[in-house]
Amino acid sequence: MGDESTLLNWCTQVTGDSNLKSQPLAVEASHRRFFRLRSGTDPNRRWVAMDSPPELEHNLQFLTLAEVFGAADIPVPKIIDKNIELGFILMTDLGELDFTHAYASTDSTIALQTAVDTLIQLQTVTSPHIPAYDEARLNMEFDLFEEWLLRQLLGSAGAALARNHTASLATAKAACITAMLMQPQVCVHRDYHCRNLLYNRDRIGIVDFQDALIGPGLYDLASLLRDCYYQHEEHTVDHWLHYFLSRSPHYDTAELAATKSAFDHTAIQRQVKALGIFARLHLRDNKNSHLRWILPVVRRLITTTAIYDDTQGLHRLLYELQQPLEDALAAYS
């Protein structure tokens, strides 16, 4: 990863603006860093610079999919210039407000409608550059929870929970992945949540799209409505699920109950994966930025897993997990 001054010097050369002002953006769950750049002389000139270590991130895939999605009129940033060797990319700025801010404003309804409409458009994208979200990857992601949160973050207490709930984890994993593989397989962003959706004057911008795959049709909707960083009311979830079904060519509102089950199982797999990733960020990557989201996600999962017979065992594990997890996180704070 380059230092900030090297990145800023490169951006100065690219833009021809010798008076750039740099503002670091929120830390994300990767090795990349982002900076908003403004001209010190022309307030209408602004950009976003990405410092993305080429040995750790998929920069070529980012550039390829920026072109693929841009050609399909998906609102992603336009690439202005790049330095592949250093891992520097300069792109257009899609706006300062992410969906967390939109949700707190009077624009929350139009923001969600725009996000769902754009999601339906995203699902029409096809490209040989977008690989399949296969069963092996889905299994690996679910297993991150046991490996990193239970056994690594919680140590002996977590290992005991894993041993006591081996069958429960296997049953829930099989149920979730079966539900995901049975869905229509379309282009999925895979992190279609409030931090990666920007809102600017009734328009949406999408970032962090380089990991897109061809996968479950409900995946991005689950990312949006069962967000790890924001909790929607259940009636809001139901409203936008119905809205999606009424407009997607792949679904039918007459199958709402079955689709809600598939949607929830997809959300469970995704949030279980996220718990493992949040723990791994802290333990392997020395980034504690996501520790504060672990307990809220666990509590939401407790609610969702209580609904279905095939996730009852996982529900009990998560319930038992709360106290040792609270103790472990208190020690890390």
C-alpha positions as CSV (number, residue, x, y, z in Angstrom):
1,M,0.0,0.0,0.0
2,G,1.4,3.4,-1.0
3,D,1.6,6.3,1.4
4,E,-0.9,9.1,1.2
5,S,1.6,11.7,-0.1
6,T,2.6,9.5,-3.0
7,L,-1.0,9.0,-3.9
8,L,-1.7,12.7,-3.7
9,N,1.3,13.5,-5.8
10,W,0.1,11.1,-8.5
11,C,-3.4,12.6,-8.4
12,T,-1.9,16.1,-8.8
13,Q,-0.1,15.0,-11.9
14,V,-3.3,13.3,-13.3
15,T,-5.6,16.2,-12.6
16,G,-3.2,19.0,-13.3
17,D,-4.4,20.6,-10.1
18,S,-1.6,21.6,-7.7
19,N,-4.0,22.6,-4.9
20,L,-5.8,19.4,-4.1
21,K,-7.5,18.9,-0.7
22,S,-7.7,15.3,0.6
23,Q,-10.2,13.8,2.9
24,P,-10.0,10.1,4.0
25,L,-13.2,8.2,3.7
26,A,-14.7,5.6,6.0
27,V,-12.7,2.4,6.7
28,E,-14.1,-0.6,4.9
29,A,-13.7,-4.3,5.2
30,S,-10.7,-4.6,2.8
31,H,-7.1,-3.5,2.4
32,R,-8.1,-0.5,0.3
33,R,-8.2,3.1,1.3
34,F,-10.3,5.8,-0.3
35,F,-9.9,9.6,-0.3
36,R,-12.2,12.3,-1.5
37,L,-10.2,15.0,-3.4
38,R,-11.3,18.6,-4.0
39,S,-9.7,21.3,-5.9
40,G,-8.6,24.2,-3.7
41,T,-9.4,26.7,-6.5
42,D,-12.4,25.2,-8.3
43,P,-15.2,23.8,-6.0
44,N,-16.8,22.0,-9.0
45,R,-13.8,19.8,-9.4
46,R,-13.8,16.7,-7.2
47,W,-12.7,13.1,-7.4
48,V,-12.3,9.9,-5.4
49,A,-8.9,8.3,-5.2
50,M,-8.4,4.6,-4.3
51,D,-5.2,3.2,-2.9
52,S,-5.6,-0.5,-3.4
53,P,-2.5,-2.8,-2.8
54,P,-2.2,-4.9,-6.0
55,E,-0.9,-7.9,-4.2
56,L,-4.0,-8.0,-2.0
57,E,-6.9,-6.7,-4.0
58,H,-8.5,-7.5,-7.4
59,N,-7.7,-4.3,-9.1
60,L,-7.9,-5.6,-12.7
61,Q,-11.3,-7.0,-11.9
62,F,-12.4,-3.6,-10.5
63,L,-11.3,-1.9,-13.7
64,T,-13.0,-4.5,-15.9
65,L,-16.3,-4.5,-14.1
66,A,-16.3,-0.7,-14.0
67,E,-16.3,-0.9,-17.8
68,V,-18.9,-3.7,-17.9
69,F,-21.3,-2.0,-15.5
70,G,-20.8,1.5,-17.1
71,A,-21.6,0.1,-20.5
72,A,-24.9,-1.3,-19.0
73,D,-25.8,2.1,-17.5
74,I,-25.3,0.9,-14.0
75,P,-24.3,4.0,-11.9
76,V,-20.7,3.2,-11.0
77,P,-17.8,5.6,-11.0
78,K,-16.0,6.4,-14.2
79,I,-12.3,5.6,-14.2
80,I,-10.2,8.7,-14.9
81,D,-6.7,7.2,-14.7
82,K,-4.9,4.3,-13.0
83,N,-1.4,3.1,-12.0
84,I,-1.6,-0.6,-11.9
85,E,1.9,-1.1,-10.4
86,L,1.2,1.2,-7.4
87,G,-2.5,0.2,-7.1
88,F,-3.7,3.8,-7.5
89,I,-7.0,4.5,-9.2
90,L,-8.6,7.9,-9.7
91,M,-12.4,8.0,-10.4
92,T,-15.4,10.3,-10.5
93,D,-17.1,11.2,-7.3
94,L,-20.7,9.9,-7.1
95,G,-21.6,11.9,-4.0
96,E,-20.9,12.3,-0.3
97,L,-24.0,10.9,1.3
98,D,-24.3,7.1,1.7
99,F,-27.6,5.4,2.4
100,T,-27.1,5.6,6.1
101,H,-27.7,9.3,5.8
102,A,-30.5,8.9,3.3
103,Y,-32.3,6.6,5.8
104,A,-32.1,9.3,8.4
105,S,-33.8,11.9,6.1
106,T,-37.1,12.4,4.5
107,D,-35.6,10.8,1.3
108,S,-35.5,7.2,2.8
109,T,-38.4,5.9,0.8
110,I,-37.2,7.3,-2.6
111,A,-33.7,6.1,-1.8
112,L,-34.9,2.5,-1.2
113,Q,-37.1,2.6,-4.3
114,T,-34.1,3.8,-6.4
115,A,-31.9,1.1,-4.9
116,V,-34.4,-1.7,-5.6
117,D,-35.1,-0.4,-9.2
118,T,-31.3,-0.2,-9.8
119,L,-30.9,-3.7,-8.4
120,I,-33.4,-5.1,-10.9
121,Q,-31.4,-3.4,-13.6
122,L,-28.1,-4.8,-12.3
123,Q,-29.5,-8.3,-12.5
124,T,-29.8,-8.0,-16.3
125,V,-26.0,-7.6,-16.7
126,T,-24.2,-10.5,-18.2
127,S,-20.6,-10.8,-19.0
128,P,-17.9,-13.6,-19.3
129,H,-15.9,-11.5,-16.8
130,I,-18.4,-12.2,-14.0
131,P,-17.8,-15.7,-12.5
132,A,-20.2,-18.0,-10.8
133,Y,-21.1,-17.9,-7.1
134,D,-20.7,-21.6,-6.7
135,E,-21.5,-24.0,-3.9
136,A,-18.0,-24.3,-2.7
137,R,-17.7,-20.6,-2.1
138,L,-21.0,-20.5,-0.3
139,N,-19.9,-23.3,2.0
140,M,-16.5,-21.6,2.6
141,E,-18.2,-18.3,3.5
142,F,-20.5,-19.9,6.1
143,D,-17.6,-21.7,7.7
144,L,-15.8,-18.4,8.3
145,F,-18.2,-18.0,11.3
146,E,-16.9,-21.1,13.1
147,E,-13.3,-20.6,12.1
148,W,-12.8,-17.0,13.0
149,L,-15.5,-15.9,15.4
150,L,-16.1,-19.1,17.4
151,R,-12.7,-20.7,17.5
152,Q,-10.3,-17.8,17.0
153,L,-12.1,-14.8,18.6
154,L,-13.7,-16.7,21.5
155,G,-11.0,-19.4,21.9
156,S,-12.0,-22.3,24.2
157,A,-15.5,-21.0,24.9
158,G,-16.2,-20.7,21.2
159,A,-14.6,-24.1,20.4
160,A,-16.9,-25.7,22.9
161,L,-19.9,-24.1,21.3
162,A,-18.8,-25.3,17.9
163,R,-18.4,-28.9,19.2
164,N,-21.8,-28.8,21.0
165,H,-23.5,-27.4,17.9
166,T,-21.8,-29.3,15.1
167,A,-25.0,-30.8,13.8
168,S,-26.9,-27.5,14.1
169,L,-24.3,-25.6,12.1
170,A,-24.3,-28.3,9.4
171,T,-28.2,-28.3,9.2
172,A,-28.4,-24.5,9.0
173,K,-25.6,-24.3,6.4
174,A,-27.3,-26.9,4.2
175,A,-30.7,-25.2,4.4
176,C,-29.3,-21.8,3.5
177,I,-27.1,-22.9,0.7
178,T,-29.9,-25.1,-0.8
179,A,-32.2,-22.1,-0.7
180,M,-29.6,-19.9,-2.5
181,L,-28.7,-22.4,-5.2
182,M,-32.4,-22.9,-6.0
183,Q,-32.9,-19.2,-6.8
184,P,-32.6,-17.7,-10.3
185,Q,-28.9,-17.0,-10.8
186,V,-28.2,-13.4,-11.9
187,C,-25.6,-10.8,-11.5
188,V,-25.1,-9.9,-7.8
189,H,-23.0,-7.1,-6.4
190,R,-22.5,-9.1,-3.1
191,D,-22.2,-6.0,-0.9
192,Y,-25.3,-4.0,-1.8
193,H,-25.7,-2.3,1.5
194,C,-25.9,1.2,2.9
195,R,-22.1,1.8,2.9
196,N,-21.7,1.0,-0.7
197,L,-24.7,2.9,-2.0
198,L,-24.4,6.7,-2.4
199,Y,-27.4,9.0,-2.6
200,N,-27.2,12.3,-4.4
201,R,-30.3,14.3,-5.5
202,D,-32.6,11.3,-6.1
203,R,-29.7,9.5,-7.9
204,I,-27.9,6.4,-6.7
205,G,-24.2,5.6,-7.0
206,I,-22.7,2.1,-6.5
207,V,-19.2,1.4,-5.3
208,D,-17.2,-1.7,-4.2
209,F,-18.5,-3.8,-7.1
210,Q,-15.3,-5.7,-8.0
211,D,-16.5,-8.9,-6.3
212,A,-19.7,-9.3,-8.3
213,L,-20.7,-12.8,-9.3
214,I,-23.5,-14.7,-10.9
215,G,-25.5,-15.9,-7.9
216,P,-28.8,-16.0,-6.0
217,G,-31.4,-13.5,-7.2
218,L,-32.3,-12.5,-3.6
219,Y,-28.8,-12.0,-2.4
220,D,-28.4,-8.3,-3.0
221,L,-31.9,-7.6,-1.8
222,A,-31.0,-9.4,1.5
223,S,-27.8,-7.3,1.6
224,L,-30.0,-4.2,1.3
225,L,-32.9,-5.0,3.6
226,R,-31.0,-7.2,6.2
227,D,-28.1,-4.8,6.3
228,C,-25.3,-5.5,8.8
229,Y,-24.9,-1.8,9.4
230,Y,-28.5,-0.7,9.6
231,Q,-31.7,-2.3,10.9
232,H,-34.9,-1.8,8.9
233,E,-38.3,-2.3,10.5
234,E,-39.9,-5.6,9.5
235,H,-42.8,-3.9,7.7
236,T,-40.2,-2.0,5.6
237,V,-38.5,-5.3,4.7
238,D,-41.8,-6.8,3.7
239,H,-42.9,-3.8,1.7
240,W,-39.7,-3.7,-0.4
241,L,-39.6,-7.4,-0.8
242,H,-43.1,-7.3,-2.3
243,Y,-42.1,-4.3,-4.4
244,F,-39.1,-6.2,-5.8
245,L,-41.2,-9.3,-6.5
246,S,-43.8,-7.3,-8.4
247,R,-41.2,-5.9,-10.7
248,S,-38.6,-8.6,-11.2
249,P,-39.0,-10.8,-14.2
250,H,-37.7,-13.7,-12.1
251,Y,-40.3,-13.7,-9.3
252,D,-44.0,-13.7,-8.6
253,T,-45.8,-12.0,-5.7
254,A,-48.1,-15.1,-5.5
255,E,-45.1,-17.0,-4.1
256,L,-44.4,-14.4,-1.4
257,A,-44.3,-16.8,1.6
258,A,-41.8,-19.2,-0.1
259,T,-39.7,-16.3,-1.4
260,K,-39.6,-14.7,2.1
261,S,-38.2,-18.0,3.4
262,A,-35.6,-18.1,0.7
263,F,-34.8,-14.4,1.3
264,D,-34.3,-15.0,5.0
265,H,-32.1,-18.0,4.5
266,T,-30.0,-16.0,2.1
267,A,-29.7,-13.2,4.6
268,I,-28.7,-15.7,7.3
269,Q,-25.9,-17.1,5.2
270,R,-24.7,-13.6,4.4
271,Q,-24.8,-12.4,8.0
272,V,-23.1,-15.5,9.4
273,K,-20.3,-14.9,6.8
274,A,-20.1,-11.3,7.9
275,L,-19.6,-12.3,11.5
276,G,-16.6,-14.4,10.5
277,I,-15.2,-11.6,8.4
278,F,-15.6,-9.0,11.1
279,A,-13.7,-11.2,13.5
280,R,-11.0,-12.0,10.9
281,L,-10.5,-8.3,10.2
282,H,-9.5,-7.8,13.8
283,L,-7.5,-10.9,14.4
284,R,-5.7,-11.3,11.0
285,D,-5.7,-7.8,9.6
286,N,-5.4,-5.7,12.8
287,K,-8.5,-3.7,11.9
288,N,-11.0,-3.4,14.8
289,S,-13.3,-1.1,12.8
290,H,-16.0,-3.8,12.5
291,L,-16.0,-5.3,16.1
292,R,-18.8,-3.0,17.1
293,W,-21.1,-4.5,14.5
294,I,-20.8,-8.1,15.7
295,L,-23.3,-8.1,18.6
296,P,-26.0,-6.2,16.6
297,V,-25.7,-8.7,13.8
298,V,-25.8,-11.6,16.2
299,R,-29.0,-10.2,17.8
300,R,-30.7,-9.8,14.4
301,L,-29.7,-13.3,13.5
302,I,-31.3,-14.6,16.7
303,T,-34.6,-13.1,15.6
304,T,-34.4,-14.4,12.0
305,T,-33.2,-17.9,12.9
306,A,-36.1,-18.3,15.4
307,I,-38.6,-18.4,12.6
308,Y,-37.6,-21.5,10.7
309,D,-37.4,-25.2,11.8
310,D,-34.1,-25.8,10.0
311,T,-32.3,-22.9,11.8
312,Q,-33.5,-23.6,15.3
313,G,-30.2,-25.2,16.3
314,L,-28.3,-22.2,15.0
315,H,-30.7,-20.0,16.9
316,R,-29.8,-21.8,20.1
317,L,-26.1,-21.5,19.4
318,L,-26.4,-17.7,18.8
319,Y,-28.4,-17.3,22.0
320,E,-25.7,-19.1,24.0
321,L,-23.0,-17.1,22.2
322,Q,-24.1,-13.7,23.5
323,Q,-22.5,-13.7,26.9
324,P,-19.1,-15.1,26.0
325,L,-19.1,-12.8,23.0
326,E,-19.9,-9.7,25.2
327,D,-17.1,-10.7,27.5
328,A,-14.6,-11.1,24.7
329,L,-15.5,-7.9,22.9
330,A,-15.3,-6.0,26.2
331,A,-11.7,-7.3,26.6
332,Y,-10.8,-6.0,23.1
333,S,-12.3,-2.5,23.7
